């Protein structure tokens, strides 16, 4: 008797791109156009009460668009994006800023690391080399600030990442379902809190190179906001150590040990 095997194709993961947007009318279409055709199932943009035509352009491009009636902050914008993506049954979520500062052509490669179960989180690293990064337009104070913070975060969190502060990130849905990100700040430090949470809950984080693009239309926080962000990030590292050592408890790490 001869047995015939039938190869049933494995269902591909549902990939959703989320874009936390604020006044991105000049760069949204460029970011959208660079996403490789067929590489994602849906694109969701959450607009944080922009004063320009970001929402109109997003709708013209066929992007699923969610709007905040008032400006809630960068972190709050991400929370909305992730909540919607999970409600829509995403298996892999890719976060990219719609300001064209990050190369959306690399999305399939980031997805591949997660789909093949190599990593749970992928970060787009802008720091392949100092020369390349500075030639890409990153202000020198941001470059050295990034280097110092990233070194400290790698030591505290036991990682070996090149860029902890990138706006290109990909996550397995299980990361978002585990990490209590709704407890995080509504400000820019949301990203630092999220990576500390991902490490705390034992997820595998990797990075991949992404070109650096700084230009007038790209969003960028001021020097004063950068200093505030740096101080807040250092505070997150302290919270991680204190919580891990059971000296104190913090809501961003939930109730786990």
C-alpha positions in Angstrom: 0.0 0.0 0.0 1.4 3.4 -1.0 0.8 6.4 1.2 0.4 9.8 -0.5 1.4 12.8 1.5 -0.3 16.0 1.0 1.7 19.2 1.7 -0.7 21.8 3.1 0.8 25.3 2.8 1.5 26.9 6.1 -0.7 30.0 6.7 1.4 33.1 6.5 1.4 35.4 9.5 -0.8 38.5 9.4 1.5 41.5 9.2 0.2 44.9 10.2 2.2 48.1 9.9 1.4 50.8 12.4 2.3 54.5 11.9 2.1 56.8 14.9 1.7 60.1 13.1 1.8 63.8 13.8 2.0 66.4 11.1 3.5 64.0 8.5 1.8 65.4 5.3 5.2 66.0 3.6 6.6 62.5 4.2 3.8 60.0 4.6 3.4 59.1 0.9 7.1 58.6 0.5 7.1 56.2 3.5 4.0 54.4 2.2 5.4 54.1 -1.4 8.5 52.4 -0.2 6.7 49.6 1.6 7.2 46.5 -0.7 4.1 45.4 -2.4 2.5 42.3 -0.8 4.7 42.4 2.2 2.0 43.5 4.7 -1.7 42.8 5.1 -2.7 46.2 6.4 -1.4 49.6 7.3 -2.8 51.5 10.3 -2.1 55.2 11.0 -3.0 56.8 14.2 -3.1 60.6 13.9 -2.4 62.5 17.1 -4.5 65.6 16.3 -2.3 66.9 13.4 -2.8 70.4 12.2 -1.9 69.6 8.6 -3.3 67.2 5.9 -1.9 64.0 7.3 -5.3 62.4 7.8 -6.6 63.4 4.3 -3.4 61.9 2.6 -3.6 58.7 4.7 -7.2 58.1 3.6 -6.4 58.9 0.0 -3.7 56.2 0.1 -6.2 53.7 1.5 -4.5 53.5 4.9 -6.7 52.6 7.9 -6.8 55.8 9.8 -7.6 56.5 13.5 -7.7 60.0 14.8 -7.2 61.5 18.2 -9.4 64.6 18.8 -6.7 66.1 21.0 -2.9 65.6 21.1 -2.2 62.9 23.6 1.5 62.3 23.0 3.8 60.0 21.2 3.4 57.1 23.7 -0.3 57.4 23.8 -0.3 57.3 20.0 1.5 54.0 20.0 -0.8 52.6 22.5 -3.8 53.3 20.2 -1.9 51.7 17.2 -1.0 48.5 19.1 -4.5 48.1 20.5 -6.1 48.4 17.1 -3.5 46.0 15.5 -4.2 43.3 18.1 -7.9 43.7 17.7 -7.4 43.1 14.0 -5.6 39.8 14.7 -2.1 40.8 13.8 0.6 38.1 14.2 3.5 40.5 13.6 3.3 44.3 14.1 5.8 46.7 12.5 6.1 50.2 13.8 7.6 52.8 11.5 7.4 56.6 11.8 5.8 58.1 8.7 8.4 60.9 8.6 10.6 59.0 6.1 13.5 59.0 8.5 13.5 55.1 8.3 13.7 52.9 5.3 10.4 51.0 5.0 11.9 48.8 2.3 13.4 46.6 5.0 10.1 45.6 6.5 10.1 42.1 4.9 13.5 41.4 6.4 12.5 42.4 9.9 9.3 40.3 9.6 11.5 37.3 8.5 13.5 37.3 11.7 10.2 37.1 13.7 8.4 34.7 11.4 11.4 32.3 11.5 11.3 32.5 15.3 14.8 33.9 15.6 13.7 37.0 17.5 10.6 38.3 19.2 11.6 42.0 18.7 13.6 43.6 15.9 15.0 47.1 16.1 16.2 49.1 13.1 19.7 50.3 14.0 20.8 53.6 12.5 24.3 53.2 14.0 26.1 50.9 11.5 29.1 53.2 11.6 29.8 56.7 12.9 30.7 58.1 9.5 27.6 56.8 7.9 25.3 58.0 10.7 26.7 61.5 10.8 26.7 61.7 7.0 23.0 60.7 7.1 22.4 64.0 9.0 22.1 62.9 12.6 23.1 65.9 14.8 26.3 65.2 16.6 24.8 65.8 20.0 22.2 63.2 19.3 24.8 60.7 18.0 26.9 60.9 21.2 23.8 61.0 23.4 22.5 57.9 21.6 25.9 56.1 22.1 26.1 56.9 25.8 22.5 55.9 26.5 22.8 52.7 24.4 25.9 51.6 26.2 24.3 52.1 29.6 21.1 50.3 28.5 23.1 47.4 27.1 24.9 47.0 30.4 21.8 47.3 32.6 19.6 45.1 30.4 22.2 42.6 29.4 21.8 43.2 25.7 24.0 44.0 22.7 22.0 46.3 20.6 23.3 49.0 18.3 20.5 51.5 18.7 18.0 51.5 21.6 16.2 54.7 20.3 15.1 53.8 16.7 11.7 54.5 15.4 11.6 51.3 13.4 10.5 48.3 15.4 8.9 45.0 14.7 7.2 42.8 17.3 5.6 39.4 17.6 2.0 39.7 18.8 2.9 37.7 21.8 5.2 40.5 22.9 2.4 43.1 22.8 0.0 40.6 24.5 2.5 40.1 27.4 4.1 43.5 28.0 1.8 45.9 30.0 2.5 48.8 27.6 -0.7 50.5 28.5 1.0 51.3 31.9 3.7 53.2 30.1 4.3 57.0 29.7 2.3 58.9 27.0 5.6 60.7 26.2 8.7 59.8 24.1 10.1 57.6 26.9 7.4 55.0 26.1 10.0 53.4 23.8 12.6 53.0 26.5 10.0 51.6 28.9 8.8 49.1 26.2 12.3 47.7 25.6 13.0 47.4 29.3 9.7 45.5 29.6 10.5 43.2 26.7 13.8 42.3 28.4 12.1 41.9 31.8 9.6 39.4 30.3 12.4 37.4 28.6 11.8 38.2 25.0 14.6 37.9 22.4 15.6 41.3 20.9 17.7 41.7 17.8 18.6 44.5 15.5 19.3 45.1 11.8 20.9 48.1 9.9 18.6 50.8 8.6 19.9 53.9 6.8 20.0 57.2 8.7 17.9 60.1 7.2 17.7 63.5 8.8 16.2 66.4 6.8 14.0 69.4 7.5 10.7 67.6 6.9 11.6 64.6 9.2 10.3 64.9 12.8 12.9 65.4 15.5 12.7 66.5 19.1 14.6 69.6 20.3 17.7 69.6 22.4 15.8 70.4 25.5 13.3 67.5 24.9 16.3 65.2 24.1 17.8 66.0 27.5 14.5 65.3 29.2 14.2 62.0 27.3 17.7 61.0 28.3 17.0 61.6 32.0 13.7 59.7 31.8 15.5 56.8 30.0 18.1 56.6 32.8 15.2 56.6 35.3 13.7 53.6 33.5 17.0 51.8 33.9 17.0 52.5 37.6 13.4 51.2 37.9 14.4 48.0 36.0 17.2 47.3 38.5 15.1 48.1 41.5 12.2 46.0 40.3 14.4 43.1 39.2 16.2 43.1 42.6 12.8 43.3 44.4 13.7 46.5 46.1 10.7 48.3 44.7 7.8 47.6 42.4 6.8 49.6 39.3 3.6 49.4 37.3 5.4 49.2 33.9 6.6 45.7 34.9 3.3 44.5 36.0 2.9 42.2 39.0 5.4 39.5 37.8 8.4 38.7 39.9 
